[in-house]
Amino acid sequence: IGFDYPADQDWSLIRQSIDQCIKSFEATYSRFRPDSLVGKIATAGGMYMLPTEAERLFSLYHKLYLLTDGAFTPLIGQALVDAGYDSTYSLQPKTIHSVPAWDSALEYQFPQLLVKYPVQLDFGAAGKGYLVDLVCAILRTQKVASFCVDAGGDIFYQHAAAEMLKVGLEHPADPTKAIGVATILNKSICGSAGNRRAWADYHHIINPQSLTSPKHILATWVVADEAIMADALATCLFFVDHTLLAKQYNFEYVILYEDYVLEHSL
């Protein structure tokens, strides 16, 4: 996190609030922790009460699930585990089980989540972006006017004097190079690519219908007003055409295809 904050502001208190936010988020949404809410859902069905901030995340997932005909789904967790992206990072693929439909596994009426049977949820497609937004909210509450929050490439940048930020778009075949530069101000940019977390014939994005990792797209980047939207839509672009998403959301995008043809919004 980079920022400018008022001289009379106590950074230690800001840091404490951010640390608590991150710990709370992990304790709820991490599928790598058996004691998290997601970990408990993986072992037992039943009625669960969701924390206040969960409404934004669950509602977005449900809306994008419907918009993408089930391609964008939190129920992809077990498929990722079966493929080898498990809690021990074994990266040893096994037989991948079919991904359950939302209505067959879940009933969502915030703040209640009825889990009909144990399911492995995964919020990796939008969770990190949402955590960026939550950290940004803390900074704004503490009157920090200019800041950049970067969570492994999921970025939100705000500047009181309207100074633009240039962000390199990493070349998926060579992380020392950039295929372009995006310029943002008071917006988020998030990217998704299969090069960083790739093994066997898989990467961290798996199509719930085909149970394979998309290979026709090498990388996507999205600029949006919120990091949760940029993060989620960057994944959606692997599954559906940008025009479908543009009917519902305002965003800019870049898509790099497997033949290195580049498509981008105007």
CYANA upper distance limits for C-alpha pairs under 8 A (distance plus 0.5 A):
  1 ILE  CA    147 PHE  CA      7.69
  1 ILE  CA    148 CYS  CA      6.28
  1 ILE  CA    149 VAL  CA      5.16
  1 ILE  CA    150 ASP  CA      6.76
  2 GLY  CA    147 PHE  CA      5.95
  2 GLY  CA    148 CYS  CA      5.61
  2 GLY  CA    149 VAL  CA      7.05
  3 PHE  CA    144 VAL  CA      7.81
  3 PHE  CA    146 SER  CA      6.05
  3 PHE  CA    147 PHE  CA      4.34
  3 PHE  CA    148 CYS  CA      6.68
  4 ASP  CA    144 VAL  CA      6.95
  4 ASP  CA    145 ALA  CA      7.44
  4 ASP  CA    146 SER  CA      6.04
  4 ASP  CA    147 PHE  CA      6.86
  5 TYR  CA      9 GLN  CA      7.17
  5 TYR  CA    143 LYS  CA      7.68
  5 TYR  CA    144 VAL  CA      5.25
  5 TYR  CA    145 ALA  CA      7.31
  5 TYR  CA    146 SER  CA      7.92
  6 PRO  CA    143 LYS  CA      7.91
  6 PRO  CA    144 VAL  CA      7.35
  9 GLN  CA    142 GLN  CA      8.41
 10 ASP  CA     14 ILE  CA      7.32
 11 TRP  CA     15 ARG  CA      6.56
 12 SER  CA     16 GLN  CA      6.56
 13 LEU  CA     17 SER  CA      6.76
 14 ILE  CA     18 ILE  CA      6.77
 14 ILE  CA    138 ILE  CA      8.08
 14 ILE  CA    139 LEU  CA      7.79
 14 ILE  CA    142 GLN  CA      7.71
 15 ARG  CA     19 ASP  CA      6.54
 16 GLN  CA     20 GLN  CA      6.67
 17 SER  CA     21 CYS  CA      6.68
 17 SER  CA    138 ILE  CA      7.79
 18 ILE  CA     22 ILE  CA      6.75
 18 ILE  CA    135 VAL  CA      6.60
 18 ILE  CA    138 ILE  CA      7.54
 19 ASP  CA     23 LYS  CA      6.70
 20 GLN  CA     24 SER  CA      6.52
 21 CYS  CA     25 PHE  CA      6.59
 21 CYS  CA    134 LEU  CA      8.09
 21 CYS  CA    135 VAL  CA      7.81
 22 ILE  CA     26 GLU  CA      6.68
 22 ILE  CA    131 LEU  CA      7.79
 23 LYS  CA     27 ALA  CA      6.59
 24 SER  CA     28 THR  CA      6.87
 25 PHE  CA     29 TYR  CA      6.55
 25 PHE  CA     30 SER  CA      8.26
 25 PHE  CA    131 LEU  CA      7.82
 26 GLU  CA     30 SER  CA      5.52
 26 GLU  CA     36 SER  CA      7.75
 27 ALA  CA     33 ARG  CA      8.07
 27 ALA  CA     35 ASP  CA      7.73
 27 ALA  CA     36 SER  CA      5.10
 27 ALA  CA     37 LEU  CA      7.23
 28 THR  CA     36 SER  CA      5.50
 28 THR  CA     37 LEU  CA      5.19
 28 THR  CA     38 VAL  CA      6.79
 29 TYR  CA     36 SER  CA      7.00
 29 TYR  CA     37 LEU  CA      6.84
 29 TYR  CA     38 VAL  CA      5.94
 29 TYR  CA    122 ASP  CA      8.21
 29 TYR  CA    123 PHE  CA      7.42
 29 TYR  CA    127 GLY  CA      8.36
 30 SER  CA     36 SER  CA      6.70
 30 SER  CA     37 LEU  CA      8.35
 30 SER  CA     38 VAL  CA      6.81
 30 SER  CA     39 GLY  CA      7.75
 30 SER  CA    122 ASP  CA      8.29
 31 ARG  CA     36 SER  CA      7.75
 31 ARG  CA     38 VAL  CA      6.17
 31 ARG  CA     39 GLY  CA      6.06
 31 ARG  CA     77 GLY  CA      8.49
 31 ARG  CA     87 SER  CA      7.89
 31 ARG  CA    120 GLN  CA      8.02
 31 ARG  CA    121 LEU  CA      7.55
 31 ARG  CA    122 ASP  CA      6.91
 32 PHE  CA     39 GLY  CA      7.88
 32 PHE  CA     86 ASP  CA      8.00
 32 PHE  CA     87 SER  CA      5.30
 33 ARG  CA     39 GLY  CA      6.44
 33 ARG  CA     87 SER  CA      8.26
 34 PRO  CA     38 VAL  CA      8.26
 34 PRO  CA     39 GLY  CA      4.80
 34 PRO  CA     40 LYS  CA      6.92
 35 ASP  CA     39 GLY  CA      6.22
 35 ASP  CA     40 LYS  CA      6.87
 36 SER  CA     40 LYS  CA      6.73
 37 LEU  CA     41 ILE  CA      6.76
 38 VAL  CA     42 ALA  CA      6.82
 38 VAL  CA    120 GLN  CA      7.68
 38 VAL  CA    121 LEU  CA      6.73
 38 VAL  CA    122 ASP  CA      8.36
 39 GLY  CA     43 THR  CA      7.36
 39 GLY  CA    120 GLN  CA      8.06
 40 LYS  CA     44 ALA  CA      6.65
 41 ILE  CA     45 GLY  CA      6.58
 41 ILE  CA    115 VAL  CA      7.72
 41 ILE  CA    118 PRO  CA      6.22
 41 ILE  CA    119 VAL  CA      6.69
 41 ILE  CA    120 GLN  CA      7.44
 41 ILE  CA    121 LEU  CA      8.26
 42 ALA  CA    118 PRO  CA      5.33
 42 ALA  CA    119 VAL  CA      5.16
 42 ALA  CA    120 GLN  CA      5.14
 42 ALA  CA    121 LEU  CA      7.68
 43 THR  CA    118 PRO  CA      5.73
 43 THR  CA    119 VAL  CA      7.80
 44 ALA  CA    117 TYR  CA      7.14
 44 ALA  CA    118 PRO  CA      5.32
 45 GLY  CA    114 LEU  CA      8.10
 45 GLY  CA    115 VAL  CA      5.31
 45 GLY  CA    116 LYS  CA      5.94
 45 GLY  CA    117 TYR  CA      4.88
 45 GLY  CA    118 PRO  CA      5.27
 45 GLY  CA    119 VAL  CA      8.27
 46 GLY  CA    114 LEU  CA      6.24
 46 GLY  CA    115 VAL  CA      5.61
 46 GLY  CA    116 LYS  CA      6.81
 46 GLY  CA    117 TYR  CA      7.82
 47 MET  CA    112 GLN  CA      7.24
 47 MET  CA    113 LEU  CA      6.27
 47 MET  CA    114 LEU  CA      4.96
 47 MET  CA    115 VAL  CA      6.68
 48 TYR  CA    112 GLN  CA      6.32
 48 TYR  CA    113 LEU  CA      5.63
 48 TYR  CA    114 LEU  CA      6.76
 48 TYR  CA    115 VAL  CA      8.03
 49 MET  CA    111 PRO  CA      6.08
 49 MET  CA    112 GLN  CA      5.35
 49 MET  CA    113 LEU  CA      6.82
 50 LEU  CA     54 ALA  CA      6.58
 50 LEU  CA     55 GLU  CA      8.24
 50 LEU  CA    110 PHE  CA      7.67
 50 LEU  CA    111 PRO  CA      5.55
 50 LEU  CA    112 GLN  CA      6.61
 50 LEU  CA    113 LEU  CA      7.41
 51 PRO  CA     55 GLU  CA      8.30
 51 PRO  CA    111 PRO  CA      7.66
 52 THR  CA    111 PRO  CA      7.93
 53 GLU  CA     57 LEU  CA      7.96
 54 ALA  CA     58 PHE  CA      6.46
 55 GLU  CA     59 SER  CA      6.26
 55 GLU  CA    110 PHE  CA      6.84
 55 GLU  CA    111 PRO  CA      7.63
 56 ARG  CA     60 LEU  CA      6.61
 57 LEU  CA     61 TYR  CA      6.72
 57 LEU  CA    126 ALA  CA      8.20
 57 LEU  CA    127 GLY  CA      7.97
 57 LEU  CA    130 TYR  CA      7.81
 58 PHE  CA     62 HIS  CA      6.65
 59 SER  CA     63 LYS  CA      6.68
 60 LEU  CA     64 LEU  CA      6.59
 61 TYR  CA     65 TYR  CA      6.34
 61 TYR  CA     72 PHE  CA      7.73
 61 TYR  CA     73 THR  CA      7.06
 61 TYR  CA     74 PRO  CA      7.52
 62 HIS  CA     66 LEU  CA      6.87
 62 HIS  CA     73 THR  CA      8.21
 63 LYS  CA     67 LEU  CA      6.68
 64 LEU  CA     68 THR  CA      6.37
 64 LEU  CA     70 GLY  CA      8.41
 64 LEU  CA     72 PHE  CA      6.64
 64 LEU  CA     73 THR  CA      8.34
 65 TYR  CA     69 ASP  CA      6.53
 65 TYR  CA     70 GLY  CA      5.14
 65 TYR  CA     71 ALA  CA      6.88
 65 TYR  CA     72 PHE  CA      5.47
 65 TYR  CA     73 THR  CA      6.02
 66 LEU  CA     70 GLY  CA      6.49
 67 LEU  CA    244 LEU  CA      8.46
 67 LEU  CA    245 LEU  CA      8.34
 68 THR  CA     72 PHE  CA      6.68
 68 THR  CA    236 CYS  CA      8.00
 68 THR  CA    239 PHE  CA      7.93
 68 THR  CA    240 VAL  CA      7.03
 70 GLY  CA    101 ALA  CA      7.90
 70 GLY  CA    208 PRO  CA      8.09
 71 ALA  CA    207 ASN  CA      6.83
 71 ALA  CA    208 PRO  CA      6.38
 71 ALA  CA    209 GLN  CA      7.57
 71 ALA  CA    236 CYS  CA      8.25
 71 ALA  CA    239 PHE  CA      7.01
 72 PHE  CA    235 THR  CA      8.29
 72 PHE  CA    236 CYS  CA      6.87
 72 PHE  CA    239 PHE  CA      8.44
 73 THR  CA    102 TRP  CA      8.38
 73 THR  CA    208 PRO  CA      8.46
 74 PRO  CA    121 LEU  CA      5.67
 74 PRO  CA    122 ASP  CA      5.45
 74 PRO  CA    123 PHE  CA      6.11
 75 LEU  CA     99 VAL  CA      6.91
 75 LEU  CA    100 PRO  CA      7.11
 75 LEU  CA    101 ALA  CA      8.22
 75 LEU  CA    102 TRP  CA      7.80
 75 LEU  CA    119 VAL  CA      7.65
 75 LEU  CA    120 GLN  CA      6.93
 75 LEU  CA    121 LEU  CA      5.42
 75 LEU  CA    122 ASP  CA      6.93
 76 ILE  CA     80 LEU  CA      6.94
 76 ILE  CA     99 VAL  CA      6.60
 76 ILE  CA    120 GLN  CA      8.03
 76 ILE  CA    121 LEU  CA      7.07
 76 ILE  CA    122 ASP  CA      6.75
 76 ILE  CA    206 ILE  CA      8.07
 76 ILE  CA    208 PRO  CA      6.97
 77 GLY  CA     81 VAL  CA      6.83
 77 GLY  CA    119 VAL  CA      8.47
 77 GLY  CA    120 GLN  CA      5.37
 77 GLY  CA    121 LEU  CA      5.25
 77 GLY  CA    122 ASP  CA      5.11
 78 GLN  CA     82 ASP  CA      6.50
 78 GLN  CA     96 ILE  CA      8.40
 78 GLN  CA     97 HIS  CA      7.79
 78 GLN  CA     99 VAL  CA      8.02
 78 GLN  CA    119 VAL  CA      7.94
 78 GLN  CA    120 GLN  CA      5.71
 78 GLN  CA    121 LEU  CA      7.83
 79 ALA  CA     83 ALA  CA      6.56
 79 ALA  CA     96 ILE  CA      6.00
 79 ALA  CA     97 HIS  CA      6.61
 79 ALA  CA     98 SER  CA      7.72
 79 ALA  CA     99 VAL  CA      7.25
 79 ALA  CA    206 ILE  CA      8.13
 79 ALA  CA    208 PRO  CA      8.28
 79 ALA  CA    211 LEU  CA      7.81
 80 LEU  CA     84 GLY  CA      6.91
 80 LEU  CA     85 TYR  CA      5.71
 80 LEU  CA     86 ASP  CA      7.32
 80 LEU  CA    204 HIS  CA      7.80
 80 LEU  CA    206 ILE  CA      7.72
 81 VAL  CA     85 TYR  CA      5.41
 81 VAL  CA     86 ASP  CA      4.86
 81 VAL  CA     87 SER  CA      8.22
 82 ASP  CA     86 ASP  CA      7.94
 82 ASP  CA     93 PRO  CA      6.49
 82 ASP  CA     94 LYS  CA      5.76
 82 ASP  CA     95 THR  CA      6.72
 82 ASP  CA     96 ILE  CA      5.52
 82 ASP  CA     97 HIS  CA      7.69
 83 ALA  CA     91 LEU  CA      7.58
 83 ALA  CA     92 GLN  CA      7.23
 83 ALA  CA     93 PRO  CA      4.67
 83 ALA  CA     94 LYS  CA      6.31
 83 ALA  CA     95 THR  CA      7.90
 83 ALA  CA     96 ILE  CA      6.73
 83 ALA  CA    202 TYR  CA      7.76
 84 GLY  CA     89 TYR  CA      7.11
 84 GLY  CA     90 SER  CA      6.08
 84 GLY  CA     91 LEU  CA      4.44
 84 GLY  CA     92 GLN  CA      5.07
 84 GLY  CA     93 PRO  CA      5.14
 84 GLY  CA     94 LYS  CA      7.54
 85 TYR  CA     89 TYR  CA      5.85
 85 TYR  CA     90 SER  CA      7.19
 85 TYR  CA     91 LEU  CA      6.07
 85 TYR  CA     92 GLN  CA      8.45
 85 TYR  CA    204 HIS  CA      7.91
 86 ASP  CA     90 SER  CA      6.92
 86 ASP  CA     91 LEU  CA      7.90
 91 LEU  CA    199 TRP  CA      6.80
 91 LEU  CA    200 ALA  CA      8.16
 92 GLN  CA    200 ALA  CA      8.37
 93 PRO  CA    200 ALA  CA      8.08
 96 ILE  CA    211 LEU  CA      7.60
 98 SER  CA    208 PRO  CA      7.88
 98 SER  CA    209 GLN  CA      8.45
 98 SER  CA    211 LEU  CA      7.96
 99 VAL  CA    208 PRO  CA      6.29
 99 VAL  CA    209 GLN  CA      8.10
100 PRO  CA    104 SER  CA      7.12
100 PRO  CA    105 ALA  CA      7.15
101 ALA  CA    105 ALA  CA      7.07
102 TRP  CA    106 LEU  CA      6.06
102 TRP  CA    107 GLU  CA      8.34
103 ASP  CA    107 GLU  CA      6.93
104 SER  CA    116 LYS  CA      8.00
105 ALA  CA    115 VAL  CA      6.50
105 ALA  CA    116 LYS  CA      5.68
105 ALA  CA    117 TYR  CA      6.87
105 ALA  CA    119 VAL  CA      7.87
106 LEU  CA    113 LEU  CA      7.42
106 LEU  CA    114 LEU  CA      6.13
106 LEU  CA    115 VAL  CA      5.43
106 LEU  CA    116 LYS  CA      6.51
107 GLU  CA    113 LEU  CA      6.36
107 GLU  CA    114 LEU  CA      5.44
107 GLU  CA    115 VAL  CA      7.24
107 GLU  CA    116 LYS  CA      8.36
108 TYR  CA    112 GLN  CA      6.69
108 TYR  CA    113 LEU  CA      5.25
108 TYR  CA    114 LEU  CA      6.88
109 GLN  CA    113 LEU  CA      6.83
115 VAL  CA    119 VAL  CA      8.22
123 PHE  CA    127 GLY  CA      5.66
124 GLY  CA    128 LYS  CA      7.14
125 ALA  CA    231 ASP  CA      6.95
125 ALA  CA    232 ALA  CA      5.98
125 ALA  CA    235 THR  CA      6.71
126 ALA  CA    130 TYR  CA      6.72
126 ALA  CA    228 ILE  CA      5.97
126 ALA  CA    229 MET  CA      7.89
126 ALA  CA    231 ASP  CA      5.61
126 ALA  CA    232 ALA  CA      5.13
127 GLY  CA    131 LEU  CA      6.72
127 GLY  CA    228 ILE  CA      7.53
128 LYS  CA    132 VAL  CA      6.86
128 LYS  CA    151 ALA  CA      7.64
128 LYS  CA    154 ASP  CA      7.76
128 LYS  CA    228 ILE  CA      7.99
128 LYS  CA    231 ASP  CA      8.08
129 GLY  CA    133 ASP  CA      7.02
129 GLY  CA    151 ALA  CA      8.38
129 GLY  CA    154 ASP  CA      6.52
129 GLY  CA    155 ILE  CA      8.37
129 GLY  CA    190 CYS  CA      8.10
129 GLY  CA    226 GLU  CA      8.47
129 GLY  CA    227 ALA  CA      5.04
129 GLY  CA    228 ILE  CA      4.78
129 GLY  CA    229 MET  CA      8.00
129 GLY  CA    230 ALA  CA      7.79
129 GLY  CA    231 ASP  CA      5.83
129 GLY  CA    232 ALA  CA      8.29
130 TYR  CA    134 LEU  CA      6.82
130 TYR  CA    227 ALA  CA      6.57
130 TYR  CA    228 ILE  CA      4.85
131 LEU  CA    135 VAL  CA      6.74
131 LEU  CA    228 ILE  CA      8.38
132 VAL  CA    136 CYS  CA      6.69
132 VAL  CA    149 VAL  CA      7.03
132 VAL  CA    150 ASP  CA      8.04
132 VAL  CA    151 ALA  CA      7.31
132 VAL  CA    154 ASP  CA      7.95
132 VAL  CA    155 ILE  CA      7.81
132 VAL  CA    156 PHE  CA      7.56
132 VAL  CA    227 ALA  CA      6.91
132 VAL  CA    228 ILE  CA      8.26
133 ASP  CA    137 ALA  CA      6.70
133 ASP  CA    156 PHE  CA      8.15
133 ASP  CA    226 GLU  CA      7.17
133 ASP  CA    227 ALA  CA      6.43
133 ASP  CA    228 ILE  CA      7.38
134 LEU  CA    138 ILE  CA      7.03
135 VAL  CA    139 LEU  CA      6.96
135 VAL  CA    149 VAL  CA      8.24
136 CYS  CA    140 ARG  CA      6.74
136 CYS  CA    149 VAL  CA      7.70
136 CYS  CA    156 PHE  CA      8.28
137 ALA  CA    141 THR  CA      6.62
138 ILE  CA    142 GLN  CA      6.80
139 LEU  CA    143 LYS  CA      6.95
139 LEU  CA    144 VAL  CA      5.76
139 LEU  CA    145 ALA  CA      8.45
140 ARG  CA    144 VAL  CA      5.82
140 ARG  CA    145 ALA  CA      7.23
145 ALA  CA    158 GLN  CA      7.80
145 ALA  CA    159 HIS  CA      7.03
145 ALA  CA    160 ALA  CA      6.06
146 SER  CA    157 TYR  CA      8.29
146 SER  CA    158 GLN  CA      5.70
146 SER  CA    159 HIS  CA      4.69
146 SER  CA    160 ALA  CA      5.93
147 PHE  CA    157 TYR  CA      6.45
147 PHE  CA    158 GLN  CA      5.85
147 PHE  CA    159 HIS  CA      6.86
148 CYS  CA    155 ILE  CA      7.49
148 CYS  CA    156 PHE  CA      6.24
148 CYS  CA    157 TYR  CA      4.85
148 CYS  CA    158 GLN  CA      6.82
149 VAL  CA    155 ILE  CA      6.05
149 VAL  CA    156 PHE  CA      5.83
149 VAL  CA    157 TYR  CA      6.99
150 ASP  CA    154 ASP  CA      6.14
150 ASP  CA    155 ILE  CA      4.90
150 ASP  CA    156 PHE  CA      7.19
151 ALA  CA    155 ILE  CA      6.83
153 GLY  CA    189 ILE  CA      8.49
153 GLY  CA    190 CYS  CA      6.79
153 GLY  CA    191 GLY  CA      7.32
154 ASP  CA    188 SER  CA      7.94
154 ASP  CA    189 ILE  CA      6.70
154 ASP  CA    190 CYS  CA      4.97
154 ASP  CA    191 GLY  CA      7.31
154 ASP  CA    227 ALA  CA      7.46
154 ASP  CA    231 ASP  CA      7.57
155 ILE  CA    188 SER  CA      5.87
155 ILE  CA    189 ILE  CA      5.85
155 ILE  CA    190 CYS  CA      6.69
155 ILE  CA    227 ALA  CA      7.41
156 PHE  CA    186 ASN  CA      7.68
156 PHE  CA    187 LYS  CA      6.22
156 PHE  CA    188 SER  CA      4.61
156 PHE  CA    189 ILE  CA      7.03
156 PHE  CA    226 GLU  CA      8.10
156 PHE  CA    227 ALA  CA      6.83
157 TYR  CA    165 LEU  CA      7.85
157 TYR  CA    184 ILE  CA      7.64
157 TYR  CA    185 LEU  CA      6.50
157 TYR  CA    186 ASN  CA      5.86
157 TYR  CA    187 LYS  CA      6.35
157 TYR  CA    188 SER  CA      6.85
158 GLN  CA    162 ALA  CA      8.49
158 GLN  CA    185 LEU  CA      6.39
158 GLN  CA    186 ASN  CA      4.72
158 GLN  CA    187 LYS  CA      7.44
159 HIS  CA    163 GLU  CA      6.48
159 HIS  CA    164 MET  CA      8.20
159 HIS  CA    185 LEU  CA      7.36
159 HIS  CA    186 ASN  CA      7.15
162 ALA  CA    185 LEU  CA      7.29
163 GLU  CA    185 LEU  CA      7.67
164 MET  CA    183 THR  CA      6.88
164 MET  CA    184 ILE  CA      6.32
164 MET  CA    185 LEU  CA      5.76
165 LEU  CA    183 THR  CA      5.99
165 LEU  CA    184 ILE  CA      5.86
165 LEU  CA    185 LEU  CA      6.88
166 LYS  CA    181 VAL  CA      6.85
166 LYS  CA    182 ALA  CA      6.19
166 LYS  CA    183 THR  CA      5.00
166 LYS  CA    184 ILE  CA      7.11
167 VAL  CA    181 VAL  CA      5.98
167 VAL  CA    182 ALA  CA      5.62
167 VAL  CA    183 THR  CA      6.70
167 VAL  CA    184 ILE  CA      8.26
168 GLY  CA    178 ALA  CA      6.10
168 GLY  CA    179 ILE  CA      8.07
168 GLY  CA    180 GLY  CA      6.51
168 GLY  CA    181 VAL  CA      4.98
168 GLY  CA    182 ALA  CA      6.87
169 LEU  CA    178 ALA  CA      5.57
169 LEU  CA    179 ILE  CA      6.20
169 LEU  CA    180 GLY  CA      5.80
169 LEU  CA    181 VAL  CA      6.20
169 LEU  CA    182 ALA  CA      7.61
169 LEU  CA    221 TRP  CA      8.40
170 GLU  CA    174 ASP  CA      8.06
170 GLU  CA    175 PRO  CA      6.14
170 GLU  CA    176 THR  CA      8.02
170 GLU  CA    177 LYS  CA      6.60
170 GLU  CA    178 ALA  CA      4.99
170 GLU  CA    179 ILE  CA      6.75
170 GLU  CA    180 GLY  CA      8.31
171 HIS  CA    175 PRO  CA      6.06
171 HIS  CA    176 THR  CA      8.01
171 HIS  CA    177 LYS  CA      5.96
171 HIS  CA    178 ALA  CA      5.41
171 HIS  CA    179 ILE  CA      5.82
172 PRO  CA    193 ALA  CA      7.46
172 PRO  CA    194 GLY  CA      8.34
172 PRO  CA    195 ASN  CA      6.39
172 PRO  CA    218 LEU  CA      7.29
172 PRO  CA    219 ALA  CA      7.38
173 ALA  CA    195 ASN  CA      7.73
184 ILE  CA    188 SER  CA      7.81
184 ILE  CA    189 ILE  CA      8.12
184 ILE  CA    223 VAL  CA      8.36
186 ASN  CA    225 ASP  CA      7.84
187 LYS  CA    223 VAL  CA      7.31
187 LYS  CA    224 ALA  CA      6.36
187 LYS  CA    225 ASP  CA      5.29
187 LYS  CA    226 GLU  CA      7.00
187 LYS  CA    227 ALA  CA      8.25
188 SER  CA    223 VAL  CA      6.00
188 SER  CA    224 ALA  CA      5.93
188 SER  CA    225 ASP  CA      6.45
188 SER  CA    226 GLU  CA      6.21
188 SER  CA    227 ALA  CA      5.51
188 SER  CA    230 ALA  CA      7.00
189 ILE  CA    221 TRP  CA      7.37
189 ILE  CA    222 VAL  CA      6.08
189 ILE  CA    223 VAL  CA      4.91
189 ILE  CA    224 ALA  CA      7.12
189 ILE  CA    227 ALA  CA      7.32
189 ILE  CA    230 ALA  CA      6.56
189 ILE  CA    231 ASP  CA      8.31
190 CYS  CA    221 TRP  CA      6.13
190 CYS  CA    222 VAL  CA      6.05
190 CYS  CA    223 VAL  CA      7.23
190 CYS  CA    227 ALA  CA      7.43
190 CYS  CA    230 ALA  CA      5.87
190 CYS  CA    231 ASP  CA      5.68
190 CYS  CA    234 ALA  CA      7.30
191 GLY  CA    219 ALA  CA      7.65
191 GLY  CA    220 THR  CA      5.98
191 GLY  CA    221 TRP  CA      4.62
191 GLY  CA    222 VAL  CA      6.88
191 GLY  CA    230 ALA  CA      8.42
191 GLY  CA    231 ASP  CA      7.37
191 GLY  CA    234 ALA  CA      6.47
192 SER  CA    219 ALA  CA      6.09
192 SER  CA    220 THR  CA      5.80
192 SER  CA    221 TRP  CA      6.95
192 SER  CA    231 ASP  CA      8.32
192 SER  CA    234 ALA  CA      6.38
192 SER  CA    235 THR  CA      6.86
193 ALA  CA    218 LEU  CA      6.30
193 ALA  CA    219 ALA  CA      4.69
193 ALA  CA    220 THR  CA      6.95
194 GLY  CA    198 ALA  CA      6.48
194 GLY  CA    203 HIS  CA      5.74
194 GLY  CA    204 HIS  CA      7.12
194 GLY  CA    205 ILE  CA      7.76
194 GLY  CA    218 LEU  CA      6.86
194 GLY  CA    219 ALA  CA      7.43
195 ASN  CA    203 HIS  CA      7.91
195 ASN  CA    218 LEU  CA      8.29
197 ARG  CA    203 HIS  CA      6.00
197 ARG  CA    204 HIS  CA      6.30
198 ALA  CA    202 TYR  CA      6.25
198 ALA  CA    203 HIS  CA      4.57
198 ALA  CA    204 HIS  CA      7.21
199 TRP  CA    203 HIS  CA      6.65
201 ASP  CA    213 SER  CA      7.95
202 TYR  CA    206 ILE  CA      8.05
202 TYR  CA    212 THR  CA      7.36
202 TYR  CA    213 SER  CA      5.76
203 HIS  CA    213 SER  CA      6.45
204 HIS  CA    213 SER  CA      8.06
205 ILE  CA    213 SER  CA      6.15
205 ILE  CA    214 PRO  CA      7.69
205 ILE  CA    235 THR  CA      8.16
206 ILE  CA    211 LEU  CA      6.45
206 ILE  CA    212 THR  CA      5.85
206 ILE  CA    213 SER  CA      4.90
206 ILE  CA    214 PRO  CA      7.33
207 ASN  CA    211 LEU  CA      5.69
207 ASN  CA    212 THR  CA      6.05
207 ASN  CA    213 SER  CA      6.45
207 ASN  CA    214 PRO  CA      7.33
207 ASN  CA    239 PHE  CA      7.94
208 PRO  CA    212 THR  CA      8.20
214 PRO  CA    238 PHE  CA      7.32
215 LYS  CA    258 GLU  CA      7.36
216 HIS  CA    257 TYR  CA      6.40
216 HIS  CA    258 GLU  CA      5.65
217 ILE  CA    238 PHE  CA      7.05
217 ILE  CA    255 ILE  CA      7.70
217 ILE  CA    256 LEU  CA      6.51
217 ILE  CA    257 TYR  CA      4.75
217 ILE  CA    258 GLU  CA      5.74
218 LEU  CA    255 ILE  CA      8.38
218 LEU  CA    256 LEU  CA      6.08
218 LEU  CA    257 TYR  CA      5.91
218 LEU  CA    258 GLU  CA      5.95
219 ALA  CA    255 ILE  CA      6.56
219 ALA  CA    256 LEU  CA      5.73
219 ALA  CA    257 TYR  CA      7.66
220 THR  CA    234 ALA  CA      6.10
220 THR  CA    235 THR  CA      8.12
220 THR  CA    237 LEU  CA      7.56
220 THR  CA    238 PHE  CA      8.26
220 THR  CA    253 TYR  CA      7.72
220 THR  CA    254 VAL  CA      6.07
220 THR  CA    255 ILE  CA      5.07
220 THR  CA    256 LEU  CA      6.75
221 TRP  CA    230 ALA  CA      8.33
221 TRP  CA    234 ALA  CA      6.16
221 TRP  CA    253 TYR  CA      6.03
221 TRP  CA    254 VAL  CA      5.60
221 TRP  CA    255 ILE  CA      7.16
222 VAL  CA    230 ALA  CA      5.57
222 VAL  CA    231 ASP  CA      7.78
222 VAL  CA    233 LEU  CA      7.27
222 VAL  CA    234 ALA  CA      6.03
222 VAL  CA    251 PHE  CA      7.21
222 VAL  CA    252 GLU  CA      6.10
222 VAL  CA    253 TYR  CA      4.89
222 VAL  CA    254 VAL  CA      7.04
223 VAL  CA    230 ALA  CA      6.14
223 VAL  CA    251 PHE  CA      6.19
223 VAL  CA    252 GLU  CA      5.56
223 VAL  CA    253 TYR  CA      6.80
224 ALA  CA    229 MET  CA      6.83
224 ALA  CA    230 ALA  CA      5.68
224 ALA  CA    250 ASN  CA      7.46
224 ALA  CA    251 PHE  CA      5.37
224 ALA  CA    252 GLU  CA      7.21
225 ASP  CA    229 MET  CA      7.96
225 ASP  CA    230 ALA  CA      8.22
225 ASP  CA    251 PHE  CA      8.26
226 GLU  CA    230 ALA  CA      6.91
227 ALA  CA    231 ASP  CA      6.38
228 ILE  CA    232 ALA  CA      6.58
229 MET  CA    233 LEU  CA      6.41
230 ALA  CA    234 ALA  CA      6.54
230 ALA  CA    251 PHE  CA      8.17
231 ASP  CA    235 THR  CA      7.31
232 ALA  CA    236 CYS  CA      6.83
233 LEU  CA    237 LEU  CA      6.64
233 LEU  CA    245 LEU  CA      8.26
234 ALA  CA    238 PHE  CA      7.95
234 ALA  CA    253 TYR  CA      8.44
235 THR  CA    239 PHE  CA      8.01
236 CYS  CA    240 VAL  CA      6.65
237 LEU  CA    241 ASP  CA      6.81
237 LEU  CA    242 HIS  CA      6.72
237 LEU  CA    255 ILE  CA      8.37
240 VAL  CA    244 LEU  CA      7.53
240 VAL  CA    245 LEU  CA      8.34
241 ASP  CA    245 LEU  CA      7.67
242 HIS  CA    246 ALA  CA      6.57
243 THR  CA    247 LYS  CA      6.99
244 LEU  CA    248 GLN  CA      8.07
245 LEU  CA    249 TYR  CA      6.55
246 ALA  CA    250 ASN  CA      6.66
246 ALA  CA    251 PHE  CA      7.77
252 GLU  CA    264 HIS  CA      8.13
252 GLU  CA    265 SER  CA      6.12
252 GLU  CA    266 LEU  CA      8.35
253 TYR  CA    264 HIS  CA      5.99
253 TYR  CA    265 SER  CA      6.03
254 VAL  CA    262 LEU  CA      7.60
254 VAL  CA    263 GLU  CA      6.22
254 VAL  CA    264 HIS  CA      4.76
254 VAL  CA    265 SER  CA      7.21
255 ILE  CA    262 LEU  CA      6.33
255 ILE  CA    263 GLU  CA      5.58
255 ILE  CA    264 HIS  CA      6.69
256 LEU  CA    260 TYR  CA      6.28
256 LEU  CA    261 VAL  CA      6.45
256 LEU  CA    262 LEU  CA      5.23
256 LEU  CA    263 GLU  CA      6.97
257 TYR  CA    261 VAL  CA      5.88
257 TYR  CA    262 LEU  CA      6.93
257 TYR  CA    263 GLU  CA      8.49
